[in-house]
Amino acid sequence: MSTDPAGERHSESVENYLKTIFLLAERWEGAVGVSALAERLKVSSPSASGMVRKLVDAGLVDHARYAGITLTAEGRASALAVVRRHRLLEMFLVTELDLAWDEVHEEAEELEHAVSDRLLDRIDDRLGHPDFDPHGDPIPRRDGSLPVVRARRLPELRYGEGGALVRVDDTDPAILRYLDEHDVRLGDRVDLLERRPFEGPYVVRVRRQGTGRTSRPEQEWGPTLAEALWVGAGDEA
């Protein structure tokens, strides 16, 4: 039995567009613009516009004039199927093949279009049906439902708030390597203390949960890094 909630697979190009629309909408919680889609996929805006028209004709997305792009029910189901394959593959590569978390994104990008539903089921069973991938991203279930992530991006916290680091955007391997080099892991508690003046870096305190150990009294994280980090529901620092 196929595990693809959409019941069929599309071309690699269509799958990449649907997945990217889903990921951008997940990040910004709304409709997706053609320019943002083109930038993420590293294609020209006319090329992205042409593909969007094809997706509209196929009933996979809606794109009203002067409005953003949204997935139809069918398009969302197909996108979730690709995201499920990608994130399960990332988890498999980390836990079973010992690849580092900054190495697996590109590998999964290649494998997600080739892995069969049967093999994906075996991988899911082998991993014990995980809810989250190595970066804390929710893994869509077989039925297309998503585990709930109760977290906010670090810049959305008020000063004095904190919580466990539960998710890291995986599109920039340099960010993942930086966190490794500075011994920051998922599960560590991050408290937002302040921000330096004139749009400067965020000042944070990082502690290893359960140990009380503080890796450094304070760390300064630039806006790009801070925006990539998700902190779970916490309390006052």
C-alpha positions as CSV (number, residue, x, y, z in Angstrom):
1,M,0.0,0.0,0.0
2,S,1.3,3.4,-0.9
3,T,2.2,5.7,2.0
4,D,1.8,8.8,-0.2
5,P,-1.3,10.6,1.2
6,A,-1.9,12.0,-2.3
7,G,-2.0,8.5,-3.8
8,E,0.4,9.3,-6.6
9,R,3.8,10.9,-7.2
10,H,4.6,13.8,-9.5
11,S,7.7,14.8,-11.3
12,E,10.8,15.8,-9.3
13,S,10.3,19.4,-10.4
14,V,6.7,19.5,-9.3
15,E,7.5,17.8,-6.0
16,N,10.3,20.4,-5.3
17,Y,7.9,23.3,-6.0
18,L,5.1,21.8,-3.8
19,K,7.5,21.0,-1.0
20,T,9.0,24.5,-1.1
21,I,5.6,26.2,-1.1
22,F,4.7,24.2,2.0
23,L,8.0,25.0,3.8
24,L,7.8,28.7,3.0
25,A,4.2,28.8,4.2
26,E,5.2,26.9,7.3
27,R,7.8,29.5,8.0
28,W,5.8,32.6,7.3
29,E,2.4,31.2,8.2
30,G,0.7,32.5,5.1
31,A,0.5,32.6,1.3
32,V,3.8,32.4,-0.6
33,G,5.0,35.0,-3.1
34,V,6.5,34.1,-6.4
35,S,9.7,36.0,-5.7
36,A,10.2,34.2,-2.4
37,L,9.6,30.9,-4.2
38,A,12.0,31.7,-7.0
39,E,14.7,32.8,-4.5
40,R,14.4,29.6,-2.5
41,L,14.5,27.4,-5.5
42,K,17.3,29.5,-7.2
43,V,15.3,30.0,-10.4
44,S,14.2,33.2,-12.2
45,S,10.8,34.7,-11.3
46,P,9.4,34.1,-14.8
47,S,10.4,30.5,-14.5
48,A,8.7,30.2,-11.2
49,S,5.6,32.0,-12.5
50,G,5.4,29.5,-15.4
51,M,5.5,26.5,-13.1
52,V,3.0,28.0,-10.7
53,R,0.6,28.4,-13.7
54,K,1.1,24.7,-14.4
55,L,0.4,23.8,-10.8
56,V,-2.8,25.9,-10.9
57,D,-3.9,24.0,-14.0
58,A,-3.2,20.7,-12.3
59,G,-5.3,21.7,-9.3
60,L,-2.3,21.6,-6.9
61,V,-2.1,25.3,-5.9
62,D,-4.3,28.4,-5.9
63,H,-2.9,31.7,-7.1
64,A,-5.3,34.6,-7.1
65,R,-4.3,37.8,-8.9
66,Y,-2.1,40.0,-6.7
67,A,-2.3,37.4,-4.0
68,G,0.1,34.7,-2.8
69,I,0.3,31.0,-3.6
70,T,-1.5,28.5,-1.5
71,L,-1.7,24.7,-1.7
72,T,-4.9,23.0,-2.5
73,A,-5.9,20.0,-0.5
74,E,-4.4,17.7,-3.1
75,G,-1.3,19.9,-3.4
76,R,-0.8,19.9,0.4
77,A,-1.1,16.1,0.6
78,S,1.5,15.7,-2.1
79,A,3.8,18.2,-0.4
80,L,3.5,16.5,2.9
81,A,4.4,13.2,1.3
82,V,7.7,14.7,0.0
83,V,8.4,16.3,3.4
84,R,7.8,13.0,5.1
85,R,10.2,11.2,2.9
86,H,12.8,14.0,3.3
87,R,12.7,14.1,7.1
88,L,12.5,10.4,7.7
89,L,15.6,10.0,5.4
90,E,17.4,12.7,7.4
91,M,16.6,10.8,10.6
92,F,17.8,7.5,9.1
93,L,21.1,9.0,7.9
94,V,21.9,10.5,11.3
95,T,20.8,7.6,13.5
96,E,21.7,4.6,11.4
97,L,24.6,5.8,9.2
98,D,26.1,8.3,11.7
99,L,26.1,11.3,9.3
100,A,26.3,14.7,11.0
101,W,23.2,16.8,11.1
102,D,24.8,19.4,8.8
103,E,25.4,16.7,6.2
104,V,22.1,15.1,5.8
105,H,19.9,17.8,4.2
106,E,21.5,17.7,0.7
107,E,21.6,13.8,0.8
108,A,17.9,13.7,1.6
109,E,17.2,16.2,-1.2
110,E,18.5,13.6,-3.6
111,L,17.1,10.5,-2.1
112,E,13.5,11.8,-1.4
113,H,12.5,11.5,-5.1
114,A,13.9,7.9,-5.4
115,V,13.0,6.1,-2.2
116,S,10.0,3.8,-2.6
117,D,7.0,3.9,-0.3
118,R,7.8,0.3,0.8
119,L,11.3,1.2,1.8
120,L,10.1,4.3,3.5
121,D,7.7,2.2,5.6
122,R,10.6,0.0,6.6
123,I,12.7,3.0,7.5
124,D,9.9,4.4,9.6
125,D,9.4,1.0,11.4
126,R,13.2,0.7,12.0
127,L,13.3,4.2,13.5
128,G,10.3,3.6,15.8
129,H,8.0,6.1,14.0
130,P,9.8,9.3,15.2
131,D,7.8,12.5,15.4
132,F,10.7,14.8,14.7
133,D,13.8,14.7,12.5
134,P,17.4,15.5,13.7
135,H,16.8,19.3,13.4
136,G,13.5,19.1,15.3
137,D,11.3,19.5,12.3
138,P,8.0,17.6,12.6
139,I,7.7,14.4,10.4
140,P,4.3,14.0,8.7
141,R,2.7,10.8,9.6
142,R,1.4,8.2,7.2
143,D,-2.1,9.8,7.2
144,G,-0.6,13.2,6.5
145,S,-1.1,14.7,9.9
146,L,1.7,16.6,11.6
147,P,3.0,16.5,15.1
148,V,2.4,19.7,16.9
149,V,5.4,22.0,17.5
150,R,4.9,24.4,20.4
151,A,7.8,26.8,19.8
152,R,8.6,30.3,18.7
153,R,11.6,31.7,16.8
154,L,14.1,33.1,19.2
155,P,13.6,36.8,18.2
156,E,9.9,36.4,19.0
157,L,10.7,35.9,22.7
158,R,10.5,38.8,25.1
159,Y,13.7,39.6,27.0
160,G,13.8,37.4,30.1
161,E,12.0,34.5,28.4
162,G,13.6,31.2,27.6
163,G,13.0,27.5,26.9
164,A,14.4,24.4,25.4
165,L,16.0,24.7,21.9
166,V,13.6,22.4,20.0
167,R,14.2,23.1,16.3
168,V,16.8,24.5,14.0
169,D,16.3,25.5,10.3
170,D,18.4,23.1,8.3
171,T,18.8,25.0,5.0
172,D,22.2,26.5,6.0
173,P,24.8,23.9,7.0
174,A,27.0,26.6,8.4
175,I,24.5,27.4,11.1
176,L,24.4,23.7,12.2
177,R,28.2,23.6,12.2
178,Y,28.4,26.7,14.3
179,L,26.1,25.3,16.9
180,D,28.2,22.1,17.0
181,E,31.4,24.1,17.3
182,H,29.9,26.0,20.2
183,D,28.4,22.9,21.9
184,V,24.8,24.0,21.5
185,R,22.4,21.1,21.1
186,L,18.7,20.5,20.8
187,G,17.3,20.3,24.3
188,D,19.6,22.9,25.7
189,R,17.9,25.8,27.5
190,V,18.2,29.2,25.8
191,D,17.3,32.4,27.6
192,L,17.0,35.6,25.7
193,L,18.6,38.3,27.8
194,E,18.7,41.4,25.6
195,R,19.6,42.7,22.1
196,R,22.5,45.0,21.4
197,P,21.6,48.5,20.1
198,F,21.1,49.4,16.5
199,E,19.8,46.0,15.3
200,G,22.8,44.3,16.9
201,P,23.2,40.7,18.0
202,Y,20.9,38.9,20.5
203,V,22.5,38.2,23.9
204,V,21.6,34.8,25.2
205,R,22.5,32.3,28.0
206,V,22.7,28.6,27.1
207,R,22.5,25.9,29.7
208,R,22.6,22.1,29.3
209,Q,19.2,20.8,30.6
210,G,19.5,18.6,33.7
211,T,23.0,19.7,34.5
212,G,22.7,23.4,35.3
213,R,25.9,23.8,33.4
214,T,26.2,27.1,31.5
215,S,28.4,26.7,28.4
216,R,29.3,30.4,28.5
217,P,28.0,33.2,30.8
218,E,26.7,35.0,27.7
219,Q,26.7,34.5,24.0
220,E,25.9,36.9,21.2
221,W,24.0,35.5,18.2
222,G,23.5,37.5,15.1
223,P,20.0,38.0,13.6
224,T,20.5,35.3,10.9
225,L,21.4,32.7,13.5
226,A,18.7,33.8,15.9
227,E,16.0,33.6,13.3
228,A,16.9,30.0,12.5
229,L,16.4,28.8,16.1
230,W,13.1,27.7,17.6
231,V,12.6,27.8,21.4
232,G,9.9,25.7,23.1
233,A,7.3,27.1,25.5
234,G,9.3,28.2,28.5
235,D,9.2,30.6,31.4
236,E,11.0,33.6,32.8
237,A,14.8,33.4,32.9
